[in-house]
Amino acid sequence: MFWGPTGKSSWLKRPQKGDKRLKRIFYQSAFASMRCPKSAAFKRKKAKRHHQIIIALARRRVKVLSAILHNRNPMPERLPLA
């Protein structure tokens, strides 16, 4: 439950559709990646809470995986540094 600035409570809506096991796998993968310095830098760069950062990292992983599957190209061993 979230208490807004006016004192009224509102519920955060979570997505109900999709494969729950697959969502959990991506969430756990993003959580485990927080030990990596690049993921930790992503956390510091965004002004969000820890849970929101992990969800953002999980979504990023889904996008990368879907791009790999869509293009039918294997993931390169070393990604170029941005």
PDB file with one MODEL, atoms N, CA, C and O in Angstrom:
MODEL        1
ATOM      1  N   MET A   1       0.847  -1.172   0.000  1.00  0.00           N
ATOM      2  CA  MET A   1       0.000   0.000   0.000  1.00  0.00           C
ATOM      3  C   MET A   1       0.892   1.235   0.000  1.00  0.00           C
ATOM      4  O   MET A   1       1.952   1.237   0.627  1.00  0.00           O
ATOM      5  N   PHE A   2       0.482   2.254  -0.680  1.00  0.00           N
ATOM      6  CA  PHE A   2       1.249   3.488  -0.817  1.00  0.00           C
ATOM      7  C   PHE A   2       0.443   4.635  -0.230  1.00  0.00           C
ATOM      8  O   PHE A   2      -0.724   4.829  -0.570  1.00  0.00           O
ATOM      9  N   TRP A   3       1.069   5.378   0.639  1.00  0.00           N
ATOM     10  CA  TRP A   3       0.397   6.541   1.222  1.00  0.00           C
ATOM     11  C   TRP A   3       0.816   7.770   0.446  1.00  0.00           C
ATOM     12  O   TRP A   3       1.984   8.159   0.475  1.00  0.00           O
ATOM     13  N   GLY A   4      -0.119   8.378  -0.242  1.00  0.00           N
ATOM     14  CA  GLY A   4       0.150   9.553  -1.060  1.00  0.00           C
ATOM     15  C   GLY A   4       0.314  10.803  -0.220  1.00  0.00           C
ATOM     16  O   GLY A   4       0.133  10.752   0.996  1.00  0.00           O
ATOM     17  N   PRO A   5       0.651  11.920  -0.837  1.00  0.00           N
ATOM     18  CA  PRO A   5       0.883  13.159  -0.107  1.00  0.00           C
ATOM     19  C   PRO A   5      -0.367  13.696   0.586  1.00  0.00           C
ATOM     20  O   PRO A   5      -0.256  14.480   1.529  1.00  0.00           O
ATOM     21  N   THR A   6      -1.547  13.293   0.140  1.00  0.00           N
ATOM     22  CA  THR A   6      -2.773  13.793   0.749  1.00  0.00           C
ATOM     23  C   THR A   6      -3.232  12.920   1.903  1.00  0.00           C
ATOM     24  O   THR A   6      -4.225  13.243   2.554  1.00  0.00           O
ATOM     25  N   GLY A   7      -2.542  11.831   2.172  1.00  0.00           N
ATOM     26  CA  GLY A   7      -2.929  10.937   3.237  1.00  0.00           C
ATOM     27  C   GLY A   7      -3.835   9.815   2.784  1.00  0.00           C
ATOM     28  O   GLY A   7      -4.149   8.919   3.568  1.00  0.00           O
ATOM     29  N   LYS A   8      -4.257   9.846   1.542  1.00  0.00           N
ATOM     30  CA  LYS A   8      -5.099   8.780   1.011  1.00  0.00           C
ATOM     31  C   LYS A   8      -4.216   7.610   0.597  1.00  0.00           C
ATOM     32  O   LYS A   8      -3.099   7.795   0.114  1.00  0.00           O
ATOM     33  N   SER A   9      -4.724   6.440   0.790  1.00  0.00           N
ATOM     34  CA  SER A   9      -3.949   5.268   0.406  1.00  0.00           C
ATOM     35  C   SER A   9      -4.360   4.829  -0.992  1.00  0.00           C
ATOM     36  O   SER A   9      -5.521   4.953  -1.384  1.00  0.00           O
ATOM     37  N   SER A  10      -3.402   4.321  -1.723  1.00  0.00           N
ATOM     38  CA  SER A  10      -3.675   3.774  -3.041  1.00  0.00           C
ATOM     39  C   SER A  10      -2.841   2.515  -3.203  1.00  0.00           C
ATOM     40  O   SER A  10      -1.736   2.421  -2.669  1.00  0.00           O
ATOM     41  N   TRP A  11      -3.360   1.568  -3.926  1.00  0.00           N
ATOM     42  CA  TRP A  11      -2.676   0.304  -4.125  1.00  0.00           C
ATOM     43  C   TRP A  11      -1.858   0.353  -5.404  1.00  0.00           C
ATOM     44  O   TRP A  11      -2.302   0.872  -6.429  1.00  0.00           O
ATOM     45  N   LEU A  12      -0.658  -0.197  -5.322  1.00  0.00           N
ATOM     46  CA  LEU A  12       0.178  -0.300  -6.509  1.00  0.00           C
ATOM     47  C   LEU A  12      -0.294  -1.500  -7.317  1.00  0.00           C
ATOM     48  O   LEU A  12      -0.433  -2.599  -6.780  1.00  0.00           O
ATOM     49  N   LYS A  13      -0.536  -1.294  -8.587  1.00  0.00           N
ATOM     50  CA  LYS A  13      -1.042  -2.367  -9.435  1.00  0.00           C
ATOM     51  C   LYS A  13       0.119  -3.087 -10.091  1.00  0.00           C
ATOM     52  O   LYS A  13       0.962  -2.469 -10.741  1.00  0.00           O
ATOM     53  N   ARG A  14       0.156  -4.385  -9.917  1.00  0.00           N
ATOM     54  CA  ARG A  14       1.193  -5.198 -10.529  1.00  0.00           C
ATOM     55  C   ARG A  14       0.588  -5.919 -11.725  1.00  0.00           C
ATOM     56  O   ARG A  14      -0.593  -6.266 -11.709  1.00  0.00           O
ATOM     57  N   PRO A  15       1.391  -6.146 -12.762  1.00  0.00           N
ATOM     58  CA  PRO A  15       0.870  -6.857 -13.924  1.00  0.00           C
ATOM     59  C   PRO A  15       0.470  -8.287 -13.557  1.00  0.00           C
ATOM     60  O   PRO A  15       1.228  -8.992 -12.890  1.00  0.00           O
ATOM     61  N   GLN A  16      -0.697  -8.708 -13.982  1.00  0.00           N
ATOM     62  CA  GLN A  16      -1.200 -10.037 -13.662  1.00  0.00           C
ATOM     63  C   GLN A  16      -0.986 -11.031 -14.800  1.00  0.00           C
ATOM     64  O   GLN A  16      -1.040 -12.241 -14.579  1.00  0.00           O
ATOM     65  N   LYS A  17      -0.748 -10.543 -15.998  1.00  0.00           N
ATOM     66  CA  LYS A  17      -0.626 -11.431 -17.148  1.00  0.00           C
ATOM     67  C   LYS A  17       0.811 -11.911 -17.297  1.00  0.00           C
ATOM     68  O   LYS A  17       1.738 -11.334 -16.730  1.00  0.00           O
ATOM     69  N   GLY A  18       0.972 -12.958 -18.058  1.00  0.00           N
ATOM     70  CA  GLY A  18       2.293 -13.481 -18.353  1.00  0.00           C
ATOM     71  C   GLY A  18       2.648 -14.678 -17.483  1.00  0.00           C
ATOM     72  O   GLY A  18       1.923 -15.034 -16.554  1.00  0.00           O
ATOM     73  N   ASP A  19       3.764 -15.280 -17.803  1.00  0.00           N
ATOM     74  CA  ASP A  19       4.242 -16.457 -17.095  1.00  0.00           C
ATOM     75  C   ASP A  19       4.921 -16.022 -15.802  1.00  0.00           C
ATOM     76  O   ASP A  19       5.957 -15.359 -15.835  1.00  0.00           O
ATOM     77  N   LYS A  20       4.345 -16.390 -14.672  1.00  0.00           N
ATOM     78  CA  LYS A  20       4.885 -15.954 -13.386  1.00  0.00           C
ATOM     79  C   LYS A  20       6.255 -16.548 -13.112  1.00  0.00           C
ATOM     80  O   LYS A  20       7.112 -15.891 -12.521  1.00  0.00           O
ATOM     81  N   ARG A  21       6.466 -17.786 -13.537  1.00  0.00           N
ATOM     82  CA  ARG A  21       7.774 -18.414 -13.319  1.00  0.00           C
ATOM     83  C   ARG A  21       8.854 -17.695 -14.119  1.00  0.00           C
ATOM     84  O   ARG A  21       9.959 -17.479 -13.622  1.00  0.00           O
ATOM     85  N   LEU A  22       8.534 -17.325 -15.353  1.00  0.00           N
ATOM     86  CA  LEU A  22       9.505 -16.629 -16.184  1.00  0.00           C
ATOM     87  C   LEU A  22       9.806 -15.240 -15.633  1.00  0.00           C
ATOM     88  O   LEU A  22      10.956 -14.801 -15.644  1.00  0.00           O
ATOM     89  N   LYS A  23       8.772 -14.545 -15.151  1.00  0.00           N
ATOM     90  CA  LYS A  23       8.989 -13.231 -14.535  1.00  0.00           C
ATOM     91  C   LYS A  23       9.895 -13.345 -13.316  1.00  0.00           C
ATOM     92  O   LYS A  23      10.769 -12.509 -13.091  1.00  0.00           O
ATOM     93  N   ARG A  24       9.667 -14.398 -12.534  1.00  0.00           N
ATOM     94  CA  ARG A  24      10.486 -14.598 -11.339  1.00  0.00           C
ATOM     95  C   ARG A  24      11.942 -14.894 -11.703  1.00  0.00           C
ATOM     96  O   ARG A  24      12.859 -14.439 -11.019  1.00  0.00           O
ATOM     97  N   ILE A  25      12.153 -15.645 -12.764  1.00  0.00           N
ATOM     98  CA  ILE A  25      13.509 -15.949 -13.214  1.00  0.00           C
ATOM     99  C   ILE A  25      14.242 -14.667 -13.608  1.00  0.00           C
ATOM    100  O   ILE A  25      15.395 -14.465 -13.228  1.00  0.00           O
ATOM    101  N   PHE A  26      13.576 -13.813 -14.363  1.00  0.00           N
ATOM    102  CA  PHE A  26      14.222 -12.556 -14.763  1.00  0.00           C
ATOM    103  C   PHE A  26      14.454 -11.646 -13.560  1.00  0.00           C
ATOM    104  O   PHE A  26      15.473 -10.958 -13.491  1.00  0.00           O
ATOM    105  N   TYR A  27      13.523 -11.638 -12.619  1.00  0.00           N
ATOM    106  CA  TYR A  27      13.684 -10.821 -11.412  1.00  0.00           C
ATOM    107  C   TYR A  27      14.878 -11.313 -10.599  1.00  0.00           C
ATOM    108  O   TYR A  27      15.695 -10.510 -10.148  1.00  0.00           O
ATOM    109  N   GLN A  28      14.984 -12.631 -10.409  1.00  0.00           N
ATOM    110  CA  GLN A  28      16.101 -13.175  -9.650  1.00  0.00           C
ATOM    111  C   GLN A  28      17.425 -12.951 -10.367  1.00  0.00           C
ATOM    112  O   GLN A  28      18.448 -12.704  -9.729  1.00  0.00           O
ATOM    113  N   SER A  29      17.404 -13.037 -11.682  1.00  0.00           N
ATOM    114  CA  SER A  29      18.610 -12.781 -12.461  1.00  0.00           C
ATOM    115  C   SER A  29      19.068 -11.332 -12.297  1.00  0.00           C
ATOM    116  O   SER A  29      20.258 -11.065 -12.136  1.00  0.00           O
ATOM    117  N   ALA A  30      18.119 -10.406 -12.338  1.00  0.00           N
ATOM    118  CA  ALA A  30      18.460  -8.989 -12.151  1.00  0.00           C
ATOM    119  C   ALA A  30      18.940  -8.730 -10.728  1.00  0.00           C
ATOM    120  O   ALA A  30      19.858  -7.938 -10.514  1.00  0.00           O
ATOM    121  N   PHE A  31      18.322  -9.396  -9.757  1.00  0.00           N
ATOM    122  CA  PHE A  31      18.734  -9.238  -8.359  1.00  0.00           C
ATOM    123  C   PHE A  31      20.165  -9.733  -8.168  1.00  0.00           C
ATOM    124  O   PHE A  31      20.962  -9.098  -7.477  1.00  0.00           O
ATOM    125  N   ALA A  32      20.482 -10.871  -8.785  1.00  0.00           N
ATOM    126  CA  ALA A  32      21.832 -11.420  -8.671  1.00  0.00           C
ATOM    127  C   ALA A  32      22.860 -10.545  -9.382  1.00  0.00           C
ATOM    128  O   ALA A  32      24.026 -10.510  -8.989  1.00  0.00           O
ATOM    129  N   SER A  33      22.431  -9.841 -10.427  1.00  0.00           N
ATOM    130  CA  SER A  33      23.367  -9.011 -11.181  1.00  0.00           C
ATOM    131  C   SER A  33      23.739  -7.729 -10.440  1.00  0.00           C
ATOM    132  O   SER A  33      24.627  -7.000 -10.883  1.00  0.00           O
ATOM    133  N   MET A  34      23.082  -7.444  -9.331  1.00  0.00           N
ATOM    134  CA  MET A  34      23.389  -6.220  -8.583  1.00  0.00           C
ATOM    135  C   MET A  34      24.796  -6.245  -8.001  1.00  0.00           C
ATOM    136  O   MET A  34      25.301  -5.206  -7.574  1.00  0.00           O
ATOM    137  N   ARG A  35      25.440  -7.412  -7.975  1.00  0.00           N
ATOM    138  CA  ARG A  35      26.834  -7.493  -7.521  1.00  0.00           C
ATOM    139  C   ARG A  35      27.805  -6.967  -8.568  1.00  0.00           C
ATOM    140  O   ARG A  35      28.936  -6.601  -8.249  1.00  0.00           O
ATOM    141  N   CYS A  36      27.361  -6.931  -9.809  1.00  0.00           N
ATOM    142  CA  CYS A  36      28.186  -6.428 -10.904  1.00  0.00           C
ATOM    143  C   CYS A  36      28.301  -4.910 -10.791  1.00  0.00           C
ATOM    144  O   CYS A  36      27.299  -4.238 -10.543  1.00  0.00           O
ATOM    145  N   PRO A  37      29.499  -4.356 -10.966  1.00  0.00           N
ATOM    146  CA  PRO A  37      29.666  -2.900 -10.845  1.00  0.00           C
ATOM    147  C   PRO A  37      28.825  -2.098 -11.830  1.00  0.00           C
ATOM    148  O   PRO A  37      28.381  -0.999 -11.498  1.00  0.00           O
ATOM    149  N   LYS A  38      28.594  -2.622 -13.036  1.00  0.00           N
ATOM    150  CA  LYS A  38      27.785  -1.888 -14.018  1.00  0.00           C
ATOM    151  C   LYS A  38      26.330  -1.798 -13.577  1.00  0.00           C
ATOM    152  O   LYS A  38      25.688  -0.762 -13.749  1.00  0.00           O
ATOM    153  N   SER A  39      25.815  -2.875 -13.012  1.00  0.00           N
ATOM    154  CA  SER A  39      24.436  -2.838 -12.519  1.00  0.00           C
ATOM    155  C   SER A  39      24.317  -1.915 -11.317  1.00  0.00           C
ATOM    156  O   SER A  39      23.323  -1.203 -11.171  1.00  0.00           O
ATOM    157  N   ALA A  40      25.326  -1.925 -10.459  1.00  0.00           N
ATOM    158  CA  ALA A  40      25.301  -1.034  -9.306  1.00  0.00           C
ATOM    159  C   ALA A  40      25.375   0.420  -9.757  1.00  0.00           C
ATOM    160  O   ALA A  40      24.762   1.291  -9.140  1.00  0.00           O
ATOM    161  N   ALA A  41      26.125   0.691 -10.833  1.00  0.00           N
ATOM    162  CA  ALA A  41      26.191   2.048 -11.367  1.00  0.00           C
ATOM    163  C   ALA A  41      24.838   2.461 -11.935  1.00  0.00           C
ATOM    164  O   ALA A  41      24.443   3.622 -11.828  1.00  0.00           O
ATOM    165  N   PHE A  42      24.138   1.522 -12.531  1.00  0.00           N
ATOM    166  CA  PHE A  42      22.789   1.800 -13.044  1.00  0.00           C
ATOM    167  C   PHE A  42      21.871   2.173 -11.884  1.00  0.00           C
ATOM    168  O   PHE A  42      21.017   3.049 -12.010  1.00  0.00           O
ATOM    169  N   LYS A  43      22.059   1.501 -10.766  1.00  0.00           N
ATOM    170  CA  LYS A  43      21.246   1.785  -9.586  1.00  0.00           C
ATOM    171  C   LYS A  43      21.515   3.200  -9.074  1.00  0.00           C
ATOM    172  O   LYS A  43      20.583   3.918  -8.713  1.00  0.00           O
ATOM    173  N   ARG A  44      22.762   3.592  -9.042  1.00  0.00           N
ATOM    174  CA  ARG A  44      23.101   4.927  -8.543  1.00  0.00           C
ATOM    175  C   ARG A  44      22.669   6.018  -9.519  1.00  0.00           C
ATOM    176  O   ARG A  44      22.327   7.129  -9.113  1.00  0.00           O
ATOM    177  N   LYS A  45      22.689   5.688 -10.814  1.00  0.00           N
ATOM    178  CA  LYS A  45      22.360   6.683 -11.835  1.00  0.00           C
ATOM    179  C   LYS A  45      20.880   7.065 -11.799  1.00  0.00           C
ATOM    180  O   LYS A  45      20.526   8.225 -12.007  1.00  0.00           O
ATOM    181  N   LYS A  46      20.032   6.095 -11.537  1.00  0.00           N
ATOM    182  CA  LYS A  46      18.588   6.341 -11.504  1.00  0.00           C
ATOM    183  C   LYS A  46      18.173   6.697 -10.079  1.00  0.00           C
ATOM    184  O   LYS A  46      18.658   6.103  -9.116  1.00  0.00           O
ATOM    185  N   ALA A  47      17.294   7.649  -9.957  1.00  0.00           N
ATOM    186  CA  ALA A  47      16.793   8.051  -8.639  1.00  0.00           C
ATOM    187  C   ALA A  47      15.523   7.260  -8.338  1.00  0.00           C
ATOM    188  O   ALA A  47      14.434   7.827  -8.250  1.00  0.00           O
ATOM    189  N   LYS A  48      15.675   5.945  -8.182  1.00  0.00           N
ATOM    190  CA  LYS A  48      14.541   5.085  -7.912  1.00  0.00           C
ATOM    191  C   LYS A  48      14.862   4.201  -6.719  1.00  0.00           C
ATOM    192  O   LYS A  48      16.005   4.128  -6.268  1.00  0.00           O
ATOM    193  N   ARG A  49      13.844   3.539  -6.225  1.00  0.00           N
ATOM    194  CA  ARG A  49      14.030   2.623  -5.112  1.00  0.00           C
ATOM    195  C   ARG A  49      14.618   1.312  -5.601  1.00  0.00           C
ATOM    196  O   ARG A  49      14.609   1.015  -6.795  1.00  0.00           O
ATOM    197  N   HIS A  50      15.131   0.532  -4.652  1.00  0.00           N
ATOM    198  CA  HIS A  50      15.824  -0.705  -4.967  1.00  0.00           C
ATOM    199  C   HIS A  50      14.939  -1.658  -5.785  1.00  0.00           C
ATOM    200  O   HIS A  50      15.393  -2.209  -6.788  1.00  0.00           O
ATOM    201  N   HIS A  51      13.706  -1.852  -5.374  1.00  0.00           N
ATOM    202  CA  HIS A  51      12.796  -2.766  -6.065  1.00  0.00           C
ATOM    203  C   HIS A  51      12.524  -2.291  -7.492  1.00  0.00           C
ATOM    204  O   HIS A  51      12.451  -3.108  -8.410  1.00  0.00           O
ATOM    205  N   GLN A  52      12.375  -0.996  -7.683  1.00  0.00           N
ATOM    206  CA  GLN A  52      12.128  -0.450  -9.015  1.00  0.00           C
ATOM    207  C   GLN A  52      13.339  -0.626  -9.911  1.00  0.00           C
ATOM    208  O   GLN A  52      13.200  -0.876 -11.108  1.00  0.00           O
ATOM    209  N   ILE A  53      14.522  -0.499  -9.338  1.00  0.00           N
ATOM    210  CA  ILE A  53      15.761  -0.694 -10.105  1.00  0.00           C
ATOM    211  C   ILE A  53      15.854  -2.141 -10.585  1.00  0.00           C
ATOM    212  O   ILE A  53      16.205  -2.390 -11.739  1.00  0.00           O
ATOM    213  N   ILE A  54      15.545  -3.084  -9.719  1.00  0.00           N
ATOM    214  CA  ILE A  54      15.623  -4.496 -10.101  1.00  0.00           C
ATOM    215  C   ILE A  54      14.614  -4.809 -11.201  1.00  0.00           C
ATOM    216  O   ILE A  54      14.934  -5.550 -12.131  1.00  0.00           O
ATOM    217  N   ILE A  55      13.428  -4.271 -11.116  1.00  0.00           N
ATOM    218  CA  ILE A  55      12.432  -4.484 -12.167  1.00  0.00           C
ATOM    219  C   ILE A  55      12.902  -3.878 -13.481  1.00  0.00           C
ATOM    220  O   ILE A  55      12.705  -4.471 -14.541  1.00  0.00           O
ATOM    221  N   ALA A  56      13.526  -2.697 -13.422  1.00  0.00           N
ATOM    222  CA  ALA A  56      14.047  -2.067 -14.635  1.00  0.00           C
ATOM    223  C   ALA A  56      15.160  -2.917 -15.252  1.00  0.00           C
ATOM    224  O   ALA A  56      15.225  -3.060 -16.473  1.00  0.00           O
ATOM    225  N   LEU A  57      16.037  -3.482 -14.413  1.00  0.00           N
ATOM    226  CA  LEU A  57      17.094  -4.353 -14.925  1.00  0.00           C
ATOM    227  C   LEU A  57      16.511  -5.627 -15.535  1.00  0.00           C
ATOM    228  O   LEU A  57      17.006  -6.112 -16.552  1.00  0.00           O
ATOM    229  N   ALA A  58      15.468  -6.165 -14.920  1.00  0.00           N
ATOM    230  CA  ALA A  58      14.829  -7.371 -15.459  1.00  0.00           C
ATOM    231  C   ALA A  58      14.199  -7.073 -16.820  1.00  0.00           C
ATOM    232  O   ALA A  58      14.315  -7.873 -17.749  1.00  0.00           O
ATOM    233  N   ARG A  59      13.535  -5.925 -16.938  1.00  0.00           N
ATOM    234  CA  ARG A  59      12.950  -5.550 -18.231  1.00  0.00           C
ATOM    235  C   ARG A  59      14.028  -5.372 -19.289  1.00  0.00           C
ATOM    236  O   ARG A  59      13.834  -5.725 -20.452  1.00  0.00           O
ATOM    237  N   ARG A  60      15.159  -4.823 -18.880  1.00  0.00           N
ATOM    238  CA  ARG A  60      16.264  -4.639 -19.813  1.00  0.00           C
ATOM    239  C   ARG A  60      16.760  -5.983 -20.318  1.00  0.00           C
ATOM    240  O   ARG A  60      17.072  -6.129 -21.500  1.00  0.00           O
ATOM    241  N   ARG A  61      16.835  -6.965 -19.427  1.00  0.00           N
ATOM    242  CA  ARG A  61      17.264  -8.303 -19.823  1.00  0.00           C
ATOM    243  C   ARG A  61      16.265  -8.936 -20.791  1.00  0.00           C
ATOM    244  O   ARG A  61      16.664  -9.615 -21.737  1.00  0.00           O
ATOM    245  N   VAL A  62      14.984  -8.720 -20.562  1.00  0.00           N
ATOM    246  CA  VAL A  62      13.953  -9.249 -21.460  1.00  0.00           C
ATOM    247  C   VAL A  62      14.102  -8.632 -22.843  1.00  0.00           C
ATOM    248  O   VAL A  62      13.986  -9.328 -23.852  1.00  0.00           O
ATOM    249  N   LYS A  63      14.359  -7.328 -22.892  1.00  0.00           N
ATOM    250  CA  LYS A  63      14.523  -6.655 -24.189  1.00  0.00           C
ATOM    251  C   LYS A  63      15.726  -7.194 -24.951  1.00  0.00           C
ATOM    252  O   LYS A  63      15.651  -7.402 -26.162  1.00  0.00           O
ATOM    253  N   VAL A  64      16.835  -7.422 -24.248  1.00  0.00           N
ATOM    254  CA  VAL A  64      18.036  -7.952 -24.901  1.00  0.00           C
ATOM    255  C   VAL A  64      17.767  -9.357 -25.423  1.00  0.00           C
ATOM    256  O   VAL A  64      18.130  -9.682 -26.554  1.00  0.00           O
ATOM    257  N   LEU A  65      17.136 -10.187 -24.606  1.00  0.00           N
ATOM    258  CA  LEU A  65      16.850 -11.553 -25.027  1.00  0.00           C
ATOM    259  C   LEU A  65      15.894 -11.583 -26.217  1.00  0.00           C
ATOM    260  O   LEU A  65      16.083 -12.372 -27.143  1.00  0.00           O
ATOM    261  N   SER A  66      14.872 -10.734 -26.200  1.00  0.00           N
ATOM    262  CA  SER A  66      13.931 -10.723 -27.331  1.00  0.00           C
ATOM    263  C   SER A  66      14.601 -10.212 -28.600  1.00  0.00           C
ATOM    264  O   SER A  66      14.267 -10.670 -29.693  1.00  0.00           O
ATOM    265  N   ALA A  67      15.534  -9.275 -28.483  1.00  0.00           N
ATOM    266  CA  ALA A  67      16.265  -8.800 -29.659  1.00  0.00           C
ATOM    267  C   ALA A  67      17.155  -9.901 -30.233  1.00  0.00           C
ATOM    268  O   ALA A  67      17.273 -10.044 -31.450  1.00  0.00           O
ATOM    269  N   ILE A  68      17.777 -10.674 -29.347  1.00  0.00           N
ATOM    270  CA  ILE A  68      18.619 -11.783 -29.803  1.00  0.00           C
ATOM    271  C   ILE A  68      17.767 -12.820 -30.531  1.00  0.00           C
ATOM    272  O   ILE A  68      18.152 -13.315 -31.590  1.00  0.00           O
ATOM    273  N   LEU A  69      16.616 -13.144 -29.961  1.00  0.00           N
ATOM    274  CA  LEU A  69      15.748 -14.135 -30.595  1.00  0.00           C
ATOM    275  C   LEU A  69      15.145 -13.604 -31.890  1.00  0.00           C
ATOM    276  O   LEU A  69      14.981 -14.359 -32.848  1.00  0.00           O
ATOM    277  N   HIS A  70      14.815 -12.322 -31.930  1.00  0.00           N
ATOM    278  CA  HIS A  70      14.209 -11.734 -33.122  1.00  0.00           C
ATOM    279  C   HIS A  70      15.205 -11.678 -34.276  1.00  0.00           C
ATOM    280  O   HIS A  70      14.857 -11.988 -35.416  1.00  0.00           O
ATOM    281  N   ASN A  71      16.432 -11.286 -33.983  1.00  0.00           N
ATOM    282  CA  ASN A  71      17.450 -11.169 -35.026  1.00  0.00           C
ATOM    283  C   ASN A  71      18.127 -12.491 -35.360  1.00  0.00           C
ATOM    284  O   ASN A  71      18.831 -12.599 -36.364  1.00  0.00           O
ATOM    285  N   ARG A  72      17.912 -13.491 -34.520  1.00  0.00           N
ATOM    286  CA  ARG A  72      18.529 -14.803 -34.682  1.00  0.00           C
ATOM    287  C   ARG A  72      20.049 -14.731 -34.728  1.00  0.00           C
ATOM    288  O   ARG A  72      20.700 -15.489 -35.447  1.00  0.00           O
ATOM    289  N   ASN A  73      20.595 -13.818 -33.959  1.00  0.00           N
ATOM    290  CA  ASN A  73      22.039 -13.688 -33.843  1.00  0.00           C
ATOM    291  C   ASN A  73      22.450 -14.072 -32.434  1.00  0.00           C
ATOM    292  O   ASN A  73      21.778 -13.705 -31.469  1.00  0.00           O
ATOM    293  N   PRO A  74      23.550 -14.811 -32.304  1.00  0.00           N
ATOM    294  CA  PRO A  74      24.012 -15.115 -30.946  1.00  0.00           C
ATOM    295  C   PRO A  74      24.530 -13.837 -30.263  1.00  0.00           C
ATOM    296  O   PRO A  74      24.973 -12.894 -30.918  1.00  0.00           O
ATOM    297  N   MET A  75      24.459 -13.845 -28.963  1.00  0.00           N
ATOM    298  CA  MET A  75      24.930 -12.691 -28.206  1.00  0.00           C
ATOM    299  C   MET A  75      26.442 -12.604 -28.313  1.00  0.00           C
ATOM    300  O   MET A  75      27.125 -13.612 -28.135  1.00  0.00           O
ATOM    301  N   PRO A  76      26.985 -11.421 -28.602  1.00  0.00           N
ATOM    302  CA  PRO A  76      28.444 -11.308 -28.685  1.00  0.00           C
ATOM    303  C   PRO A  76      29.071 -11.553 -27.306  1.00  0.00           C
ATOM    304  O   PRO A  76      28.471 -11.286 -26.265  1.00  0.00           O
ATOM    305  N   GLU A  77      30.311 -12.077 -27.346  1.00  0.00           N
ATOM    306  CA  GLU A  77      30.979 -12.374 -26.076  1.00  0.00           C
ATOM    307  C   GLU A  77      31.273 -11.103 -25.296  1.00  0.00           C
ATOM    308  O   GLU A  77      31.137 -11.079 -24.073  1.00  0.00           O
ATOM    309  N   ARG A  78      31.670 -10.060 -25.985  1.00  0.00           N
ATOM    310  CA  ARG A  78      31.954  -8.791 -25.327  1.00  0.00           C
ATOM    311  C   ARG A  78      31.084  -7.721 -25.929  1.00  0.00           C
ATOM    312  O   ARG A  78      31.100  -7.493 -27.139  1.00  0.00           O
ATOM    313  N   LEU A  79      30.325  -7.068 -25.080  1.00  0.00           N
ATOM    314  CA  LEU A  79      29.488  -5.976 -25.553  1.00  0.00           C
ATOM    315  C   LEU A  79      30.304  -4.687 -25.583  1.00  0.00           C
ATOM    316  O   LEU A  79      31.149  -4.484 -24.711  1.00  0.00           O
ATOM    317  N   PRO A  80      30.077  -3.816 -26.552  1.00  0.00           N
ATOM    318  CA  PRO A  80      30.813  -2.547 -26.578  1.00  0.00           C
ATOM    319  C   PRO A  80      30.416  -1.676 -25.384  1.00  0.00           C
ATOM    320  O   PRO A  80      29.249  -1.625 -24.997  1.00  0.00           O
ATOM    321  N   LEU A  81      31.391  -1.004 -24.818  1.00  0.00           N
ATOM    322  CA  LEU A  81      31.129  -0.130 -23.676  1.00  0.00           C
ATOM    323  C   LEU A  81      30.517   1.166 -24.153  1.00  0.00           C
ATOM    324  O   LEU A  81      30.964   1.751 -25.140  1.00  0.00           O
ATOM    325  N   ALA A  82      29.504   1.608 -23.458  1.00  0.00           N
ATOM    326  CA  ALA A  82      28.817   2.850 -23.841  1.00  0.00           C
ATOM    327  C   ALA A  82      29.481   4.045 -23.174  1.00  0.00           C
ATOM    328  O   ALA A  82      29.048   5.181 -23.370  1.00  0.00           O
TER     329      ALA A  82
ENDMDL
END
